[in-house]
Amino acid sequence: MLDSSELHFQGMFAEKKVLPNGFITNDLLYVYFVNWTDKDSNFTLQTEEVDTLKWFSFKELEQKFTGEWPENFVPY
C-alpha cells in the first residue's frame, strides 16, 4: 500500500471531448509519479477504466515519447 507522501504531483489536465456518438466528456486528470520498486505486487484493475498495466523505467517511457505520439497511449 502506498502512502500519500510517496506520490509526486506532476500536473492537472482538463479536457473536453465530443465522442463519435455525440456525447461530451469533461475529464479532469491528476497525474502523479511514484518510485515503485515492488513490481510483483498484485493490482486490482478497474476493468471499465483500465485495459492493461505495464511497467516502464522513466528512461524507457521517455524513449517511447520521441517523435510521434505512441499509438497505444492515451493522448493526455
C-alpha positions in Angstrom: 0.0 0.0 0.0 1.3 3.4 -0.9 1.5 6.3 1.5 0.4 9.6 0.0 3.8 11.1 0.8 5.3 8.8 -1.8 3.2 10.4 -4.6 4.9 13.2 -6.6 2.3 15.6 -8.2 3.2 16.3 -11.9 0.2 18.3 -13.1 -3.5 18.6 -13.7 -5.2 18.5 -17.1 -8.7 19.4 -18.1 -10.1 18.1 -21.4 -13.4 18.3 -23.1 -14.1 15.8 -25.9 -17.1 15.2 -28.2 -17.3 11.5 -28.8 -18.4 10.0 -32.2 -21.9 9.3 -30.7 -22.3 13.0 -29.8 -21.8 12.6 -26.1 -19.5 15.1 -24.5 -17.0 14.1 -21.8 -15.3 16.5 -19.4 -12.2 15.0 -17.9 -10.1 16.3 -15.0 -6.9 14.4 -14.7 -4.4 14.5 -11.9 -1.0 13.0 -12.8 1.3 11.6 -10.1 4.6 9.7 -10.3 5.8 7.2 -7.7 9.0 5.3 -7.4 7.5 1.8 -7.2 10.0 -1.0 -6.6 7.6 -3.9 -5.8 6.7 -4.9 -9.4 5.4 -8.2 -8.2 2.6 -6.6 -6.3 -0.9 -7.6 -7.3 -3.2 -4.8 -8.6 -6.9 -4.9 -8.9 -7.7 -3.1 -12.1 -11.0 -1.4 -12.7 -11.6 -3.1 -16.0 -14.1 -0.5 -17.1 -11.3 2.1 -16.9 -8.0 0.2 -17.3 -7.2 -2.3 -20.1 -3.5 -3.0 -19.3 -0.9 -2.2 -16.7 2.8 -2.2 -17.8 5.9 -1.2 -16.1 8.4 1.2 -17.6 11.6 2.8 -16.3 11.5 6.6 -16.8 14.2 6.2 -19.5 12.1 3.7 -21.4 9.0 5.9 -21.1 11.0 8.9 -22.3 12.2 6.9 -25.4 8.6 5.9 -26.3 7.6 9.6 -26.5 10.2 10.7 -29.0 8.7 11.6 -32.4 5.0 10.9 -33.0 2.6 10.1 -30.1 2.7 6.3 -29.4 -0.5 4.7 -30.8 -1.2 2.6 -27.6 -1.1 5.6 -25.2 -4.0 7.8 -24.1 -3.4 11.2 -25.6 -3.2 13.2 -22.4 
